[in-house]
Amino acid sequence: MKENPAWSSFISNCQQIESVAELQKLFELTLTPAECEKIAARYMILKELIHGSLTHREIAAKLKVSIFNVTRGANQLKKTPEATKQLIRDTK
């Protein structure tokens, strides 16, 4: 991603927030409900691709997303270092 001072400022602000509830409030303030849903879907796609054993079609059906979005996530992961992939953690 190209260096963006506004994005860097946003990320720095997120790092300073100490609770999940406060972080959620910030995201709800700055993102629309549709944007929150898209980010959540993208996260779940990446999580399934990294940790799961499902095919792209199975992931798309399970998460109710398009196969295009799953393929886009898979292509992104191809050029992502393993250490970065580890940022997608197993959580609830």
C-alpha positions as CSV (number, residue, x, y, z in Angstrom):
1,M,0.0,0.0,0.0
2,K,1.3,3.5,-0.9
3,E,2.3,5.6,2.1
4,N,-0.7,7.6,3.3
5,P,-0.4,9.9,6.3
6,A,-4.1,9.8,7.1
7,W,-4.1,6.0,7.1
8,S,-1.0,5.9,9.3
9,S,-2.7,8.3,11.7
10,F,-5.8,6.1,11.8
11,I,-3.7,3.0,12.5
12,S,-1.7,4.8,15.2
13,N,-5.0,5.9,16.8
14,C,-6.2,2.2,16.7
15,Q,-3.0,1.1,18.4
16,Q,-3.7,3.4,21.3
17,I,-7.2,2.1,22.0
18,E,-7.1,-0.3,24.9
19,S,-10.3,-2.2,24.7
20,V,-12.2,-4.1,22.1
21,A,-15.4,-2.2,22.9
22,E,-13.7,1.1,22.3
23,L,-12.1,-0.1,19.1
24,Q,-15.5,-1.3,17.9
25,K,-17.0,2.2,18.7
26,L,-14.2,3.8,16.6
27,F,-14.9,1.5,13.7
28,E,-18.7,2.1,13.9
29,L,-18.0,5.9,14.0
30,T,-15.7,5.8,10.9
31,L,-17.2,3.1,8.8
32,T,-20.6,2.5,7.4
33,P,-22.4,-0.7,8.3
34,A,-21.8,-2.0,4.8
35,E,-18.0,-1.2,5.1
36,C,-17.9,-3.1,8.4
37,E,-19.6,-6.1,6.7
38,K,-17.2,-6.1,3.8
39,I,-14.2,-5.9,6.1
40,A,-15.6,-8.8,8.2
41,A,-16.2,-10.9,5.1
42,R,-12.7,-10.2,3.7
43,Y,-11.2,-11.2,7.1
44,M,-13.2,-14.4,7.2
45,I,-12.2,-15.3,3.6
46,L,-8.5,-14.8,4.5
47,K,-9.0,-16.8,7.7
48,E,-10.6,-19.7,5.9
49,L,-7.9,-19.7,3.2
50,I,-5.1,-19.6,5.7
51,H,-6.5,-22.0,8.3
52,G,-9.0,-24.1,6.5
53,S,-9.0,-27.0,4.1
54,L,-12.1,-25.9,2.1
55,T,-12.1,-25.2,-1.7
56,H,-12.7,-21.7,-2.9
57,R,-16.3,-22.7,-3.9
58,E,-16.9,-24.2,-0.4
59,I,-15.6,-21.0,1.3
60,A,-17.8,-18.9,-1.0
61,A,-20.9,-21.0,-0.1
62,K,-20.1,-21.1,3.6
63,L,-19.5,-17.4,3.9
64,K,-22.2,-16.4,1.3
65,V,-19.7,-14.4,-0.7
66,S,-18.8,-14.5,-4.4
67,I,-16.2,-16.9,-5.7
68,F,-14.5,-13.7,-7.1
69,N,-13.9,-12.4,-3.6
70,V,-12.4,-15.7,-2.5
71,T,-10.2,-15.8,-5.5
72,R,-9.1,-12.2,-4.9
73,G,-8.2,-13.1,-1.3
74,A,-6.3,-16.1,-2.5
75,N,-4.3,-14.0,-5.0
76,Q,-3.5,-11.5,-2.3
77,L,-2.2,-14.3,0.0
78,K,0.1,-15.6,-2.8
79,K,2.2,-12.4,-2.6
80,T,2.0,-12.1,1.2
81,P,4.9,-13.2,3.4
82,E,4.2,-16.0,5.9
83,A,4.9,-13.7,8.9
84,T,2.1,-11.4,7.7
85,K,-0.3,-14.3,7.2
86,Q,0.2,-15.1,10.9
87,L,-1.6,-11.8,11.7
88,I,-4.8,-13.7,10.9
89,R,-5.2,-15.5,14.1
90,D,-7.6,-18.2,15.3
91,T,-10.2,-16.4,17.3
92,K,-13.8,-16.9,18.2
